[in-house]
């Protein structure tokens, strides 16, 4: 192996493969073919070991050349380099002598950077959604599997933080596989899958992204409302099938009630519920709501979900999931909506008794439904998917570019604060 083979470099990372016989380095060579993130403005050129075991490479940052110093005692618990030191001396321009080059005259003072902290990605996320977070932290992807099936006990023992989808079950038994775990950061607003009592008893903080996707979820709620009440999917198929061109009669194409004067009930008046109410009001509909507490808003307050369902003909569910809201929308609530009633759910599938909903749709106790969330996800084809008076989307309420950017900002802010020993800025209250 010659000196030029020691380094595989990109604009953002280095990978060092050192012979096991190098003095000062472990014989098992734990660094072989591993990549190490670098600040984006550091350019890497060459690398070579010194007799003392220090690993050197030519790096350039803002016109200054420097070195990567991995001397005695600098190895991290997982075999990664612990510190990146840009300092005067060692090497100058690429192509000059490896051993005899002196420090360039424009070299800047010593500057030191901590290597990225390791973070477990507990849930399965598209890689594109983790890209910005991965630029700040060293991500260990579990791929949706239990962490102890993917990583060794030694690897897990070094982890102090994890990112999870809030709806995925995360109990104490998972937390116990990471004895140093101090923070669970949920990507998104929800955190209903996290056992908050288990986290609190272990001294683990829980963070989330409150309100980050509220606007996009509210937009989808209104889109579902309009789609199902105006039967847009039926109308779309009427054109595509040729029935319109053939002047074929269709009972589903009969005129439907519009939005002006429609009574829309919002169950839950948090960030998302408030934005839904404002959007619906712009369509000249009457808006009422039921929430755990009364809010200073311009909409009519109802003291119970039952009284709200008796009043409205569209019920939009925007309440947080939990034991107190499990199957809150049951057969009785659906019956109260009446045969001209609709239900829209952009919250969590657990809030509706899905079997009762299917029965109400089949026996026409209600007129239709618009759903973005389900009792079990991903939702497989069943009786629900065969009904023409139901509009279904695959849990995409918060799936917009703006929402993902906002949620990633919250995740990064929570992780950064945690590793700096500061309170989480978006901490789940009450634990």
ABEGO torsion letter per residue (X at the ends): XBAAAABBBBAABBBBBBBAABBGBBAAGAABGBBBBBBAABBBABBBBBAAGBBBBBBBBGGBBBBBBBBBGABBAAGBBABBBBBBEGBBBBGBBAAABBBBAABBBBBBBBBBBBBBBABBBBAAAAAAAAAABBBBBAGGBBAAAABBAAAAAABABBBBBAABBBBAAAAAABAABABBBBBEABAAABBAAAAAAAGBBBBBBBGAAAAAAAAAAAAAAAAAAAGAAAAAAAAAAGAAAAGBBBAAABBBBBABGBBBBBBEBBAAAAAAAAAAAAAGBBBBBBBABBBBBABBBBABAAAAAAABABBBBABBBEAAABGABBAAAAAAAEAABBBBBABBAAABBAAAAAAAAAAGABAEBBBABBABOBBBBBAAAABAABBBBBGAAABBAAAAAAAAAAAAAAAAAAAAGBBBABBBBGX
